[in-house]
């Protein structure tokens, strides 16, 4: 092997190590950005779905008024069947969606979030804004993906007729477009914060 090739080998090795290090750093950064985006509700229901909370056996037992030991045993199933019979439900001893709803333990479904809740829209939007951004019209999420008082994504903002960046628009414009989005899709564009309003 020529001497020039021997001199070139350490450079190739250094380049390979550098490339692998950069790839690892890029993977870590991508994961961190994804975690930041998951923290915000954002006005992009297509990108962020509400994670339903799991109802525990203890919660079911407390709602039934029996000893809450956290075990879904025969006594708990019998109590569920009694409750189901009293409430005109199929008495199968399984705490399904209808039973949980009657017990007051149902989590908001997509249908609930998509419906426009009863109540003053201005009050509901104020609650959404407080939850999403602390009511700050200039707020920007850590990744810059969600912006403004209602944490619009840029595509959602533009689809509503917004121009420029949401966080640079007048607060009244943000309010108007948020109301239009709310009237069109209910709480669905704000899954995390909308779920809190539905549960309240």
N, C-alpha and C positions, 0 to 999 in steps of 0.2 A: 504494500500500500504506500503511495507517495506520501512524503512528509506533510504536504499541504492538506491532504485529507485527514491526517491525524490531528492537525491543528484545528480543523473545522469541526470535529466530533464534539468537543466540549460545548461549543456554541449551539449545536443542534440540541444537545441535552438540556442546556439552560433554556432554550426557546420552548422545548416540550414541557418543562416544569412550569415555566411562566404561563403557557397556554392552559395547562390543567388548573393552576391556581386561579386564573381569571374566570374559568368556567365554574369553579366551585363558588367563587365570590358572587358571580351572577346568579347562580341558583339560590344562594342565601338571600340576596337582595330581592329576587322575585317573590320568594316566600314571605318576606317581611312586608312587601307592598300588598300582597294579597291579604295578609292579616289586617293591615291598616284599613283596606277597603271594606273588609267584613265588619268592622266596628261601626260603620255609619249606615243609617237607614238608607239615605239617598233616594232621589226621585227616579229610580230605575227598577221597577218591579221585575222586569225581565232578567236583570242581572243579579238581584239580591232577593232571595226568597225568605220569608219568615220561617224560623225553625220552631215548630210547635213544641211546647213544653210537655214532657211526659207526666201523666197523672200517676201518682204513686198509690200503692195499696193502702198505705196509711191515710192518705187523703180521702180515698173512697170509704174506708172504715169510719173515719171521723164524720163524713157527710151522712153515713148511714146511722150514726149514733151508737156504734158498737166499739168494743175494745180495739184500739189502734195498735196492733202488734206487728203490722207490716207483712203478715203472712196471708196469702190468698188460699186459705184452707176451706174445709167444708162449711164451717160456721159462717165465714164471710160470704161464700157462694149462696148459702141459704138466705142470708140477710139480703143479698142482691135480688134473689128470686122474689122474696116477700115485697121488696120495694117495687120491683117491676110489675108484679100483679096489682099492687095498689095504684100504680100510675098508668095502667093500661098498656104496658109494654110486653113484648115477648119475654116470658119468664124462663130464660135459659141460664141464668146465673153468671152471665158474662157481662162485664162492664164495658159495653160497646159505646159508640158515639151518642146514641139516643139516651142511654142510661146515664152517661156522664153529663149530658146536657140537662136532664131532669134533676140530677144531683147538684147542678150548678158548677160542675168541674170541667165543662167542655172548653177547649182552647179555640181561639178564633180560627176559622177556616178561611180558605181563599175566597169563598163565596161571601163570608161576612166582611172581609176586608174590601172586596170589590163593590159591596153595596154602599150607598151613601148613608151614613148614620143620620138618625133624626137629631135635631138640635141645631143651634146657630152655627152656620159654616165658619163665620169669623172667629168664634170661640174655639172651634175644633182646629182651625188652621193656626191659631195662636198657640195651641197646645203642641201641634206638630212642629212649628217653628222653634218653640222652646226646647223641645226634645232633640230636634235635629241639629240646631246651631246655637242654642241659648238665645235665640231671637236676633242674632247678629246678621244683618244683610250682607256684610263683607266677609263672612266666614268661608274658609276653604279647608277641605279635609286634608289630612297629612299627605296624601298622595296627589292632591290637586284634582282628583276625579270628580268630586262633588263640591258645588259652590253655592254660596248665597244663603239667604235666610232659611230656605226650604231644602237646601243641599241638592239642587238640580244637577243632573249630569248634563254635559253639553248637548248630546243628541236629544234628550228630552226637552231641554230649554228651546232648542231650535225648532223642534217639532211643534211646540206651542206658539211659535212665532217670535220668540225672543231673539235679539241680536246682540252681538258681543258676548261677553262673559256674564253669567248670572250675578256674580258677586260685584260686578261693576255697574249693574243696572240700578235705577232708582228703586227704593223699597216698595213704592206703590205699584211699580211694574211687576216686581216679584210677587207681590200679593195678588195682583190680577191674574197672573199666569198660574199661580198655585191654586187659585179658586177655580180656574178653568179646568185644570188637571183633576182637582178634587171632584168637581161636578161630573166629569167624564168617567172617572175610574174609582171614586171613593177613596178609601185609605190604602188601596193596593200599592200605589207608588212609594209609600213609606211603610214597608212591612213591619219593621221593628217598632217604630214609634206608633204606628197605627194599631198594632196589637195591644200596646199599653192603653190606648184610648178605648178600645173595645172592651178590655178587661175592667176598666175603671167603673 
